[in-house]
Amino acid sequence: MPAILQRGEQVLSRREAAGYGATAAQTVNVTINARDAESFRQSRTQIAADIARAVSLGRRGM
């Protein structure tokens, strides 16, 4: 398949591209609305678990 590249660009195989994606830094922004500081403190373990689960699913492309 033909490709038009700019200087400094290269074509990667799927395996090479997957390798780069695994090591690339990702940014995740989370907005949390809490009634007050105490309600947040009581929920922070569950919030952290929910965020970790979402990031894991995102890494697997789900």
PDBQT receptor file of N, H, CA, C and O in Angstrom, charges set to zero:
ATOM      1  N   MET A   1       0.846  -1.162   0.000  1.00  0.00    +0.000 N 
ATOM      2  CA  MET A   1       0.000   0.000   0.000  1.00  0.00    +0.000 C 
ATOM      3  C   MET A   1       0.899   1.235   0.000  1.00  0.00    +0.000 C 
ATOM      4  O   MET A   1       1.790   1.337   0.843  1.00  0.00    +0.000 OA
ATOM      5  N   PRO A   2       0.693   2.157  -0.905  1.00  0.00    +0.000 N 
ATOM      6  CA  PRO A   2       1.513   3.370  -0.965  1.00  0.00    +0.000 C 
ATOM      7  C   PRO A   2       1.262   4.279   0.241  1.00  0.00    +0.000 C 
ATOM      8  O   PRO A   2       0.168   4.295   0.806  1.00  0.00    +0.000 OA
ATOM      9  N   ALA A   3       2.278   5.021   0.616  1.00  0.00    +0.000 N 
ATOM     10  H   ALA A   3       3.166   5.008   0.157  1.00  0.00    +0.000 HD
ATOM     11  CA  ALA A   3       2.149   5.981   1.715  1.00  0.00    +0.000 C 
ATOM     12  C   ALA A   3       2.903   7.251   1.347  1.00  0.00    +0.000 C 
ATOM     13  O   ALA A   3       3.959   7.193   0.717  1.00  0.00    +0.000 OA
ATOM     14  N   ILE A   4       2.366   8.383   1.735  1.00  0.00    +0.000 N 
ATOM     15  H   ILE A   4       1.508   8.431   2.246  1.00  0.00    +0.000 HD
ATOM     16  CA  ILE A   4       3.044   9.659   1.536  1.00  0.00    +0.000 C 
ATOM     17  C   ILE A   4       3.554  10.100   2.905  1.00  0.00    +0.000 C 
ATOM     18  O   ILE A   4       2.772  10.354   3.822  1.00  0.00    +0.000 OA
ATOM     19  N   LEU A   5       4.862  10.185   3.026  1.00  0.00    +0.000 N 
ATOM     20  H   LEU A   5       5.496   9.978   2.281  1.00  0.00    +0.000 HD
ATOM     21  CA  LEU A   5       5.479  10.507   4.309  1.00  0.00    +0.000 C 
ATOM     22  C   LEU A   5       6.185  11.851   4.244  1.00  0.00    +0.000 C 
ATOM     23  O   LEU A   5       6.632  12.287   3.184  1.00  0.00    +0.000 OA
ATOM     24  N   GLN A   6       6.274  12.483   5.373  1.00  0.00    +0.000 N 
ATOM     25  H   GLN A   6       5.910  12.129   6.235  1.00  0.00    +0.000 HD
ATOM     26  CA  GLN A   6       7.048  13.707   5.517  1.00  0.00    +0.000 C 
ATOM     27  C   GLN A   6       8.442  13.333   6.016  1.00  0.00    +0.000 C 
ATOM     28  O   GLN A   6       8.646  12.243   6.550  1.00  0.00    +0.000 OA
ATOM     29  N   ARG A   7       9.385  14.234   5.842  1.00  0.00    +0.000 N 
ATOM     30  H   ARG A   7       9.219  15.120   5.408  1.00  0.00    +0.000 HD
ATOM     31  CA  ARG A   7      10.743  13.989   6.327  1.00  0.00    +0.000 C 
ATOM     32  C   ARG A   7      10.693  13.687   7.828  1.00  0.00    +0.000 C 
ATOM     33  O   ARG A   7      10.034  14.400   8.585  1.00  0.00    +0.000 OA
ATOM     34  N   GLY A   8      11.379  12.646   8.246  1.00  0.00    +0.000 N 
ATOM     35  H   GLY A   8      11.914  12.068   7.630  1.00  0.00    +0.000 HD
ATOM     36  CA  GLY A   8      11.410  12.249   9.648  1.00  0.00    +0.000 C 
ATOM     37  C   GLY A   8      10.330  11.255  10.039  1.00  0.00    +0.000 C 
ATOM     38  O   GLY A   8      10.371  10.719  11.146  1.00  0.00    +0.000 OA
ATOM     39  N   GLU A   9       9.371  10.993   9.169  1.00  0.00    +0.000 N 
ATOM     40  H   GLU A   9       9.338  11.429   8.270  1.00  0.00    +0.000 HD
ATOM     41  CA  GLU A   9       8.319  10.015   9.454  1.00  0.00    +0.000 C 
ATOM     42  C   GLU A   9       8.730   8.652   8.914  1.00  0.00    +0.000 C 
ATOM     43  O   GLU A   9       9.561   8.555   8.011  1.00  0.00    +0.000 OA
ATOM     44  N   GLN A  10       8.148   7.615   9.469  1.00  0.00    +0.000 N 
ATOM     45  H   GLN A  10       7.472   7.694  10.202  1.00  0.00    +0.000 HD
ATOM     46  CA  GLN A  10       8.423   6.269   8.985  1.00  0.00    +0.000 C 
ATOM     47  C   GLN A  10       7.173   5.411   9.094  1.00  0.00    +0.000 C 
ATOM     48  O   GLN A  10       6.257   5.732   9.852  1.00  0.00    +0.000 OA
ATOM     49  N   VAL A  11       7.136   4.340   8.352  1.00  0.00    +0.000 N 
ATOM     50  H   VAL A  11       7.881   4.079   7.737  1.00  0.00    +0.000 HD
ATOM     51  CA  VAL A  11       6.023   3.394   8.387  1.00  0.00    +0.000 C 
ATOM     52  C   VAL A  11       6.383   2.294   9.373  1.00  0.00    +0.000 C 
ATOM     53  O   VAL A  11       7.481   1.740   9.322  1.00  0.00    +0.000 OA
ATOM     54  N   LEU A  12       5.455   1.978  10.271  1.00  0.00    +0.000 N 
ATOM     55  H   LEU A  12       4.562   2.428  10.313  1.00  0.00    +0.000 HD
ATOM     56  CA  LEU A  12       5.668   0.931  11.264  1.00  0.00    +0.000 C 
ATOM     57  C   LEU A  12       4.745  -0.244  10.984  1.00  0.00    +0.000 C 
ATOM     58  O   LEU A  12       3.622  -0.075  10.509  1.00  0.00    +0.000 OA
ATOM     59  N   SER A  13       5.238  -1.433  11.286  1.00  0.00    +0.000 N 
ATOM     60  H   SER A  13       6.151  -1.571  11.672  1.00  0.00    +0.000 HD
ATOM     61  CA  SER A  13       4.366  -2.607  11.215  1.00  0.00    +0.000 C 
ATOM     62  C   SER A  13       3.386  -2.541  12.388  1.00  0.00    +0.000 C 
ATOM     63  O   SER A  13       3.570  -1.738  13.303  1.00  0.00    +0.000 OA
ATOM     64  N   ARG A  14       2.361  -3.368  12.368  1.00  0.00    +0.000 N 
ATOM     65  H   ARG A  14       2.211  -4.020  11.625  1.00  0.00    +0.000 HD
ATOM     66  CA  ARG A  14       1.410  -3.379  13.489  1.00  0.00    +0.000 C 
ATOM     67  C   ARG A  14       2.113  -3.718  14.793  1.00  0.00    +0.000 C 
ATOM     68  O   ARG A  14       1.806  -3.147  15.839  1.00  0.00    +0.000 OA
ATOM     69  N   ARG A  15       3.045  -4.639  14.727  1.00  0.00    +0.000 N 
ATOM     70  H   ARG A  15       3.295  -5.104  13.877  1.00  0.00    +0.000 HD
ATOM     71  CA  ARG A  15       3.778  -5.043  15.930  1.00  0.00    +0.000 C 
ATOM     72  C   ARG A  15       4.600  -3.873  16.473  1.00  0.00    +0.000 C 
ATOM     73  O   ARG A  15       4.616  -3.628  17.679  1.00  0.00    +0.000 OA
ATOM     74  N   GLU A  16       5.282  -3.152  15.577  1.00  0.00    +0.000 N 
ATOM     75  H   GLU A  16       5.269  -3.352  14.597  1.00  0.00    +0.000 HD
ATOM     76  CA  GLU A  16       6.072  -1.997  16.008  1.00  0.00    +0.000 C 
ATOM     77  C   GLU A  16       5.178  -0.909  16.601  1.00  0.00    +0.000 C 
ATOM     78  O   GLU A  16       5.506  -0.319  17.630  1.00  0.00    +0.000 OA
ATOM     79  N   ALA A  17       4.059  -0.650  15.952  1.00  0.00    +0.000 N 
ATOM     80  H   ALA A  17       3.792  -1.129  15.116  1.00  0.00    +0.000 HD
ATOM     81  CA  ALA A  17       3.139   0.379  16.436  1.00  0.00    +0.000 C 
ATOM     82  C   ALA A  17       2.578   0.006  17.806  1.00  0.00    +0.000 C 
ATOM     83  O   ALA A  17       2.443   0.868  18.674  1.00  0.00    +0.000 OA
ATOM     84  N   ALA A  18       2.254  -1.258  18.006  1.00  0.00    +0.000 N 
ATOM     85  H   ALA A  18       2.364  -1.959  17.301  1.00  0.00    +0.000 HD
ATOM     86  CA  ALA A  18       1.735  -1.710  19.296  1.00  0.00    +0.000 C 
ATOM     87  C   ALA A  18       2.789  -1.538  20.379  1.00  0.00    +0.000 C 
ATOM     88  O   ALA A  18       2.468  -1.184  21.514  1.00  0.00    +0.000 OA
ATOM     89  N   GLY A  19       4.044  -1.787  20.031  1.00  0.00    +0.000 N 
ATOM     90  H   GLY A  19       4.305  -2.075  19.109  1.00  0.00    +0.000 HD
ATOM     91  CA  GLY A  19       5.126  -1.616  20.991  1.00  0.00    +0.000 C 
ATOM     92  C   GLY A  19       5.279  -0.174  21.427  1.00  0.00    +0.000 C 
ATOM     93  O   GLY A  19       5.530   0.096  22.602  1.00  0.00    +0.000 OA
ATOM     94  N   TYR A  20       5.131   0.755  20.497  1.00  0.00    +0.000 N 
ATOM     95  H   TYR A  20       4.927   0.536  19.543  1.00  0.00    +0.000 HD
ATOM     96  CA  TYR A  20       5.219   2.172  20.849  1.00  0.00    +0.000 C 
ATOM     97  C   TYR A  20       4.038   2.584  21.711  1.00  0.00    +0.000 C 
ATOM     98  O   TYR A  20       4.196   3.354  22.658  1.00  0.00    +0.000 OA
ATOM     99  N   GLY A  21       2.874   2.085  21.393  1.00  0.00    +0.000 N 
ATOM    100  H   GLY A  21       2.745   1.460  20.623  1.00  0.00    +0.000 HD
ATOM    101  CA  GLY A  21       1.690   2.446  22.165  1.00  0.00    +0.000 C 
ATOM    102  C   GLY A  21       1.755   1.971  23.599  1.00  0.00    +0.000 C 
ATOM    103  O   GLY A  21       1.217   2.620  24.495  1.00  0.00    +0.000 OA
ATOM    104  N   ALA A  22       2.408   0.846  23.826  1.00  0.00    +0.000 N 
ATOM    105  H   ALA A  22       2.846   0.318  23.097  1.00  0.00    +0.000 HD
ATOM    106  CA  ALA A  22       2.482   0.290  25.172  1.00  0.00    +0.000 C 
ATOM    107  C   ALA A  22       3.363   1.134  26.082  1.00  0.00    +0.000 C 
ATOM    108  O   ALA A  22       3.170   1.151  27.298  1.00  0.00    +0.000 OA
ATOM    109  N   THR A  23       4.329   1.834  25.494  1.00  0.00    +0.000 N 
ATOM    110  H   THR A  23       4.486   1.820  24.506  1.00  0.00    +0.000 HD
ATOM    111  CA  THR A  23       5.255   2.597  26.318  1.00  0.00    +0.000 C 
ATOM    112  C   THR A  23       4.959   4.090  26.325  1.00  0.00    +0.000 C 
ATOM    113  O   THR A  23       5.571   4.840  27.085  1.00  0.00    +0.000 OA
ATOM    114  N   ALA A  24       4.045   4.516  25.502  1.00  0.00    +0.000 N 
ATOM    115  H   ALA A  24       3.548   3.906  24.884  1.00  0.00    +0.000 HD
ATOM    116  CA  ALA A  24       3.748   5.945  25.426  1.00  0.00    +0.000 C 
ATOM    117  C   ALA A  24       2.987   6.401  26.668  1.00  0.00    +0.000 C 
ATOM    118  O   ALA A  24       2.145   5.672  27.192  1.00  0.00    +0.000 OA
ATOM    119  N   ALA A  25       3.284   7.588  27.127  1.00  0.00    +0.000 N 
ATOM    120  H   ALA A  25       3.969   8.181  26.702  1.00  0.00    +0.000 HD
ATOM    121  CA  ALA A  25       2.587   8.143  28.287  1.00  0.00    +0.000 C 
ATOM    122  C   ALA A  25       1.158   8.504  27.895  1.00  0.00    +0.000 C 
ATOM    123  O   ALA A  25       0.908   9.004  26.797  1.00  0.00    +0.000 OA
ATOM    124  N   GLN A  26       0.252   8.252  28.783  1.00  0.00    +0.000 N 
ATOM    125  H   GLN A  26       0.455   7.846  29.674  1.00  0.00    +0.000 HD
ATOM    126  CA  GLN A  26      -1.151   8.564  28.553  1.00  0.00    +0.000 C 
ATOM    127  C   GLN A  26      -1.612   9.569  29.601  1.00  0.00    +0.000 C 
ATOM    128  O   GLN A  26      -1.158   9.529  30.744  1.00  0.00    +0.000 OA
ATOM    129  N   THR A  27      -2.493  10.454  29.221  1.00  0.00    +0.000 N 
ATOM    130  H   THR A  27      -2.861  10.486  28.292  1.00  0.00    +0.000 HD
ATOM    131  CA  THR A  27      -3.073  11.416  30.151  1.00  0.00    +0.000 C 
ATOM    132  C   THR A  27      -4.538  11.065  30.359  1.00  0.00    +0.000 C 
ATOM    133  O   THR A  27      -5.290  10.879  29.402  1.00  0.00    +0.000 OA
ATOM    134  N   VAL A  28      -4.925  10.977  31.611  1.00  0.00    +0.000 N 
ATOM    135  H   VAL A  28      -4.313  11.127  32.389  1.00  0.00    +0.000 HD
ATOM    136  CA  VAL A  28      -6.314  10.695  31.951  1.00  0.00    +0.000 C 
ATOM    137  C   VAL A  28      -6.798  11.827  32.854  1.00  0.00    +0.000 C 
ATOM    138  O   VAL A  28      -6.211  12.083  33.905  1.00  0.00    +0.000 OA
ATOM    139  N   ASN A  29      -7.858  12.494  32.444  1.00  0.00    +0.000 N 
ATOM    140  H   ASN A  29      -8.334  12.285  31.590  1.00  0.00    +0.000 HD
ATOM    141  CA  ASN A  29      -8.463  13.554  33.256  1.00  0.00    +0.000 C 
ATOM    142  C   ASN A  29      -9.737  13.022  33.883  1.00  0.00    +0.000 C 
ATOM    143  O   ASN A  29     -10.564  12.410  33.207  1.00  0.00    +0.000 OA
ATOM    144  N   VAL A  30      -9.891  13.255  35.167  1.00  0.00    +0.000 N 
ATOM    145  H   VAL A  30      -9.219  13.752  35.716  1.00  0.00    +0.000 HD
ATOM    146  CA  VAL A  30     -11.063  12.775  35.894  1.00  0.00    +0.000 C 
ATOM    147  C   VAL A  30     -11.681  13.956  36.639  1.00  0.00    +0.000 C 
ATOM    148  O   VAL A  30     -10.982  14.699  37.329  1.00  0.00    +0.000 OA
ATOM    149  N   THR A  31     -12.974  14.119  36.497  1.00  0.00    +0.000 N 
ATOM    150  H   THR A  31     -13.541  13.515  35.937  1.00  0.00    +0.000 HD
ATOM    151  CA  THR A  31     -13.697  15.144  37.246  1.00  0.00    +0.000 C 
ATOM    152  C   THR A  31     -14.533  14.456  38.312  1.00  0.00    +0.000 C 
ATOM    153  O   THR A  31     -15.324  13.562  38.012  1.00  0.00    +0.000 OA
ATOM    154  N   ILE A  32     -14.356  14.872  39.545  1.00  0.00    +0.000 N 
ATOM    155  H   ILE A  32     -13.713  15.599  39.789  1.00  0.00    +0.000 HD
ATOM    156  CA  ILE A  32     -15.094  14.280  40.662  1.00  0.00    +0.000 C 
ATOM    157  C   ILE A  32     -15.910  15.380  41.323  1.00  0.00    +0.000 C 
ATOM    158  O   ILE A  32     -15.366  16.406  41.734  1.00  0.00    +0.000 OA
ATOM    159  N   ASN A  33     -17.205  15.165  41.424  1.00  0.00    +0.000 N 
ATOM    160  H   ASN A  33     -17.646  14.332  41.090  1.00  0.00    +0.000 HD
ATOM    161  CA  ASN A  33     -18.090  16.097  42.125  1.00  0.00    +0.000 C 
ATOM    162  C   ASN A  33     -18.473  15.461  43.452  1.00  0.00    +0.000 C 
ATOM    163  O   ASN A  33     -19.132  14.421  43.483  1.00  0.00    +0.000 OA
ATOM    164  N   ALA A  34     -18.063  16.081  44.539  1.00  0.00    +0.000 N 
ATOM    165  H   ALA A  34     -17.527  16.925  44.514  1.00  0.00    +0.000 HD
ATOM    166  CA  ALA A  34     -18.367  15.562  45.870  1.00  0.00    +0.000 C 
ATOM    167  C   ALA A  34     -19.163  16.606  46.649  1.00  0.00    +0.000 C 
ATOM    168  O   ALA A  34     -18.985  17.810  46.469  1.00  0.00    +0.000 OA
ATOM    169  N   ARG A  35     -20.034  16.119  47.507  1.00  0.00    +0.000 N 
ATOM    170  H   ARG A  35     -20.179  15.140  47.653  1.00  0.00    +0.000 HD
ATOM    171  CA  ARG A  35     -20.832  17.037  48.336  1.00  0.00    +0.000 C 
ATOM    172  C   ARG A  35     -19.940  17.826  49.286  1.00  0.00    +0.000 C 
ATOM    173  O   ARG A  35     -20.124  19.027  49.485  1.00  0.00    +0.000 OA
ATOM    174  N   ASP A  36     -18.963  17.120  49.870  1.00  0.00    +0.000 N 
ATOM    175  H   ASP A  36     -18.814  16.144  49.708  1.00  0.00    +0.000 HD
ATOM    176  CA  ASP A  36     -18.027  17.754  50.800  1.00  0.00    +0.000 C 
ATOM    177  C   ASP A  36     -16.780  16.875  50.902  1.00  0.00    +0.000 C 
ATOM    178  O   ASP A  36     -16.740  15.778  50.344  1.00  0.00    +0.000 OA
ATOM    179  N   ALA A  37     -15.780  17.354  51.604  1.00  0.00    +0.000 N 
ATOM    180  H   ALA A  37     -15.812  18.245  52.057  1.00  0.00    +0.000 HD
ATOM    181  CA  ALA A  37     -14.511  16.631  51.708  1.00  0.00    +0.000 C 
ATOM    182  C   ALA A  37     -14.697  15.262  52.361  1.00  0.00    +0.000 C 
ATOM    183  O   ALA A  37     -14.072  14.285  51.949  1.00  0.00    +0.000 OA
ATOM    184  N   GLU A  38     -15.542  15.195  53.364  1.00  0.00    +0.000 N 
ATOM    185  H   GLU A  38     -16.049  15.989  53.699  1.00  0.00    +0.000 HD
ATOM    186  CA  GLU A  38     -15.742  13.919  54.070  1.00  0.00    +0.000 C 
ATOM    187  C   GLU A  38     -16.380  12.872  53.163  1.00  0.00    +0.000 C 
ATOM    188  O   GLU A  38     -15.985  11.707  53.207  1.00  0.00    +0.000 OA
ATOM    189  N   SER A  39     -17.350  13.257  52.347  1.00  0.00    +0.000 N 
ATOM    190  H   SER A  39     -17.670  14.203  52.311  1.00  0.00    +0.000 HD
ATOM    191  CA  SER A  39     -17.960  12.282  51.436  1.00  0.00    +0.000 C 
ATOM    192  C   SER A  39     -16.939  11.794  50.414  1.00  0.00    +0.000 C 
ATOM    193  O   SER A  39     -16.966  10.632  50.009  1.00  0.00    +0.000 OA
ATOM    194  N   PHE A  40     -16.036  12.685  49.998  1.00  0.00    +0.000 N 
ATOM    195  H   PHE A  40     -16.013  13.629  50.327  1.00  0.00    +0.000 HD
ATOM    196  CA  PHE A  40     -14.975  12.249  49.085  1.00  0.00    +0.000 C 
ATOM    197  C   PHE A  40     -14.058  11.260  49.788  1.00  0.00    +0.000 C 
ATOM    198  O   PHE A  40     -13.731  10.214  49.227  1.00  0.00    +0.000 OA
ATOM    199  N   ARG A  41     -13.638  11.576  51.007  1.00  0.00    +0.000 N 
ATOM    200  H   ARG A  41     -13.903  12.426  51.463  1.00  0.00    +0.000 HD
ATOM    201  CA  ARG A  41     -12.740  10.679  51.746  1.00  0.00    +0.000 C 
ATOM    202  C   ARG A  41     -13.366   9.296  51.913  1.00  0.00    +0.000 C 
ATOM    203  O   ARG A  41     -12.671   8.285  51.810  1.00  0.00    +0.000 OA
ATOM    204  N   GLN A  42     -14.652   9.247  52.167  1.00  0.00    +0.000 N 
ATOM    205  H   GLN A  42     -15.217  10.068  52.251  1.00  0.00    +0.000 HD
ATOM    206  CA  GLN A  42     -15.326   7.965  52.352  1.00  0.00    +0.000 C 
ATOM    207  C   GLN A  42     -15.404   7.164  51.054  1.00  0.00    +0.000 C 
ATOM    208  O   GLN A  42     -15.476   5.936  51.088  1.00  0.00    +0.000 OA
ATOM    209  N   SER A  43     -15.390   7.846  49.920  1.00  0.00    +0.000 N 
ATOM    210  H   SER A  43     -15.332   8.844  49.893  1.00  0.00    +0.000 HD
ATOM    211  CA  SER A  43     -15.546   7.179  48.622  1.00  0.00    +0.000 C 
ATOM    212  C   SER A  43     -14.244   7.000  47.860  1.00  0.00    +0.000 C 
ATOM    213  O   SER A  43     -14.250   6.381  46.796  1.00  0.00    +0.000 OA
ATOM    214  N   ARG A  44     -13.128   7.517  48.359  1.00  0.00    +0.000 N 
ATOM    215  H   ARG A  44     -13.123   8.020  49.224  1.00  0.00    +0.000 HD
ATOM    216  CA  ARG A  44     -11.909   7.549  47.547  1.00  0.00    +0.000 C 
ATOM    217  C   ARG A  44     -11.398   6.174  47.147  1.00  0.00    +0.000 C 
ATOM    218  O   ARG A  44     -10.846   6.036  46.055  1.00  0.00    +0.000 OA
ATOM    219  N   THR A  45     -11.556   5.153  47.979  1.00  0.00    +0.000 N 
ATOM    220  H   THR A  45     -12.004   5.266  48.865  1.00  0.00    +0.000 HD
ATOM    221  CA  THR A  45     -11.108   3.809  47.598  1.00  0.00    +0.000 C 
ATOM    222  C   THR A  45     -11.906   3.301  46.405  1.00  0.00    +0.000 C 
ATOM    223  O   THR A  45     -11.338   2.746  45.465  1.00  0.00    +0.000 OA
ATOM    224  N   GLN A  46     -13.218   3.491  46.442  1.00  0.00    +0.000 N 
ATOM    225  H   GLN A  46     -13.680   3.942  47.206  1.00  0.00    +0.000 HD
ATOM    226  CA  GLN A  46     -14.066   3.067  45.325  1.00  0.00    +0.000 C 
ATOM    227  C   GLN A  46     -13.776   3.895  44.081  1.00  0.00    +0.000 C 
ATOM    228  O   GLN A  46     -13.753   3.356  42.974  1.00  0.00    +0.000 OA
ATOM    229  N   ILE A  47     -13.557   5.188  44.244  1.00  0.00    +0.000 N 
ATOM    230  H   ILE A  47     -13.576   5.626  45.143  1.00  0.00    +0.000 HD
ATOM    231  CA  ILE A  47     -13.231   6.053  43.105  1.00  0.00    +0.000 C 
ATOM    232  C   ILE A  47     -11.935   5.590  42.452  1.00  0.00    +0.000 C 
ATOM    233  O   ILE A  47     -11.858   5.483  41.228  1.00  0.00    +0.000 OA
ATOM    234  N   ALA A  48     -10.914   5.314  43.266  1.00  0.00    +0.000 N 
ATOM    235  H   ALA A  48     -10.976   5.401  44.261  1.00  0.00    +0.000 HD
ATOM    236  CA  ALA A  48      -9.628   4.851  42.726  1.00  0.00    +0.000 C 
ATOM    237  C   ALA A  48      -9.792   3.532  41.980  1.00  0.00    +0.000 C 
ATOM    238  O   ALA A  48      -9.195   3.340  40.921  1.00  0.00    +0.000 OA
ATOM    239  N   ALA A  49     -10.600   2.619  42.526  1.00  0.00    +0.000 N 
ATOM    240  H   ALA A  49     -11.085   2.774  43.387  1.00  0.00    +0.000 HD
ATOM    241  CA  ALA A  49     -10.833   1.332  41.861  1.00  0.00    +0.000 C 
ATOM    242  C   ALA A  49     -11.556   1.533  40.534  1.00  0.00    +0.000 C 
ATOM    243  O   ALA A  49     -11.224   0.882  39.543  1.00  0.00    +0.000 OA
ATOM    244  N   ASP A  50     -12.533   2.419  40.506  1.00  0.00    +0.000 N 
ATOM    245  H   ASP A  50     -12.803   2.948  41.311  1.00  0.00    +0.000 HD
ATOM    246  CA  ASP A  50     -13.269   2.699  39.264  1.00  0.00    +0.000 C 
ATOM    247  C   ASP A  50     -12.354   3.300  38.201  1.00  0.00    +0.000 C 
ATOM    248  O   ASP A  50     -12.440   2.936  37.028  1.00  0.00    +0.000 OA
ATOM    249  N   ILE A  51     -11.482   4.213  38.606  1.00  0.00    +0.000 N 
ATOM    250  H   ILE A  51     -11.411   4.508  39.559  1.00  0.00    +0.000 HD
ATOM    251  CA  ILE A  51     -10.542   4.819  37.658  1.00  0.00    +0.000 C 
ATOM    252  C   ILE A  51      -9.576   3.768  37.132  1.00  0.00    +0.000 C 
ATOM    253  O   ILE A  51      -9.330   3.702  35.928  1.00  0.00    +0.000 OA
ATOM    254  N   ALA A  52      -9.024   2.942  38.023  1.00  0.00    +0.000 N 
ATOM    255  H   ALA A  52      -9.224   2.996  39.001  1.00  0.00    +0.000 HD
ATOM    256  CA  ALA A  52      -8.087   1.894  37.601  1.00  0.00    +0.000 C 
ATOM    257  C   ALA A  52      -8.752   0.933  36.618  1.00  0.00    +0.000 C 
ATOM    258  O   ALA A  52      -8.135   0.530  35.632  1.00  0.00    +0.000 OA
ATOM    259  N   ARG A  53      -9.997   0.567  36.879  1.00  0.00    +0.000 N 
ATOM    260  H   ARG A  53     -10.498   0.895  37.680  1.00  0.00    +0.000 HD
ATOM    261  CA  ARG A  53     -10.728  -0.333  35.986  1.00  0.00    +0.000 C 
ATOM    262  C   ARG A  53     -10.932   0.315  34.620  1.00  0.00    +0.000 C 
ATOM    263  O   ARG A  53     -10.746  -0.337  33.592  1.00  0.00    +0.000 OA
ATOM    264  N   ALA A  54     -11.310   1.583  34.600  1.00  0.00    +0.000 N 
ATOM    265  H   ALA A  54     -11.461   2.112  35.435  1.00  0.00    +0.000 HD
ATOM    266  CA  ALA A  54     -11.537   2.288  33.335  1.00  0.00    +0.000 C 
ATOM    267  C   ALA A  54     -10.249   2.409  32.529  1.00  0.00    +0.000 C 
ATOM    268  O   ALA A  54     -10.262   2.228  31.311  1.00  0.00    +0.000 OA
ATOM    269  N   VAL A  55      -9.143   2.711  33.193  1.00  0.00    +0.000 N 
ATOM    270  H   VAL A  55      -9.132   2.858  34.182  1.00  0.00    +0.000 HD
ATOM    271  CA  VAL A  55      -7.854   2.815  32.497  1.00  0.00    +0.000 C 
ATOM    272  C   VAL A  55      -7.454   1.458  31.938  1.00  0.00    +0.000 C 
ATOM    273  O   VAL A  55      -6.972   1.369  30.809  1.00  0.00    +0.000 OA
ATOM    274  N   SER A  56      -7.649   0.404  32.718  1.00  0.00    +0.000 N 
ATOM    275  H   SER A  56      -8.040   0.476  33.636  1.00  0.00    +0.000 HD
ATOM    276  CA  SER A  56      -7.313  -0.941  32.251  1.00  0.00    +0.000 C 
ATOM    277  C   SER A  56      -8.126  -1.316  31.016  1.00  0.00    +0.000 C 
ATOM    278  O   SER A  56      -7.581  -1.853  30.052  1.00  0.00    +0.000 OA
ATOM    279  N   LEU A  57      -9.419  -1.038  31.043  1.00  0.00    +0.000 N 
ATOM    280  H   LEU A  57      -9.862  -0.601  31.826  1.00  0.00    +0.000 HD
ATOM    281  CA  LEU A  57     -10.263  -1.328  29.883  1.00  0.00    +0.000 C 
ATOM    282  C   LEU A  57      -9.825  -0.505  28.675  1.00  0.00    +0.000 C 
ATOM    283  O   LEU A  57      -9.818  -1.004  27.550  1.00  0.00    +0.000 OA
ATOM    284  N   GLY A  58      -9.465   0.744  28.907  1.00  0.00    +0.000 N 
ATOM    285  H   GLY A  58      -9.471   1.149  29.821  1.00  0.00    +0.000 HD
ATOM    286  CA  GLY A  58      -9.003   1.594  27.818  1.00  0.00    +0.000 C 
ATOM    287  C   GLY A  58      -7.727   1.078  27.180  1.00  0.00    +0.000 C 
ATOM    288  O   GLY A  58      -7.571   1.143  25.961  1.00  0.00    +0.000 OA
ATOM    289  N   ARG A  59      -6.818   0.569  27.989  1.00  0.00    +0.000 N 
ATOM    290  H   ARG A  59      -6.945   0.516  28.979  1.00  0.00    +0.000 HD
ATOM    291  CA  ARG A  59      -5.570   0.013  27.455  1.00  0.00    +0.000 C 
ATOM    292  C   ARG A  59      -5.831  -1.208  26.586  1.00  0.00    +0.000 C 
ATOM    293  O   ARG A  59      -5.101  -1.474  25.631  1.00  0.00    +0.000 OA
ATOM    294  N   ARG A  60      -6.877  -1.944  26.926  1.00  0.00    +0.000 N 
ATOM    295  H   ARG A  60      -7.470  -1.729  27.702  1.00  0.00    +0.000 HD
ATOM    296  CA  ARG A  60      -7.210  -3.141  26.141  1.00  0.00    +0.000 C 
ATOM    297  C   ARG A  60      -8.136  -2.820  24.981  1.00  0.00    +0.000 C 
ATOM    298  O   ARG A  60      -8.531  -3.711  24.229  1.00  0.00    +0.000 OA
ATOM    299  N   GLY A  61      -8.480  -1.548  24.838  1.00  0.00    +0.000 N 
ATOM    300  H   GLY A  61      -8.159  -0.824  25.449  1.00  0.00    +0.000 HD
ATOM    301  CA  GLY A  61      -9.315  -1.128  23.714  1.00  0.00    +0.000 C 
ATOM    302  C   GLY A  61     -10.772  -1.508  23.844  1.00  0.00    +0.000 C 
ATOM    303  O   GLY A  61     -11.449  -1.698  22.834  1.00  0.00    +0.000 OA
ATOM    304  N   MET A  62     -11.271  -1.624  25.063  1.00  0.00    +0.000 N 
ATOM    305  H   MET A  62     -10.720  -1.469  25.883  1.00  0.00    +0.000 HD
ATOM    306  CA  MET A  62     -12.665  -2.033  25.266  1.00  0.00    +0.000 C 
ATOM    307  C   MET A  62     -13.544  -0.845  25.529  1.00  0.00    +0.000 C 
ATOM    308  O   MET A  62     -14.750  -1.000  25.724  1.00  0.00    +0.000 OA
TER     309      MET A  62
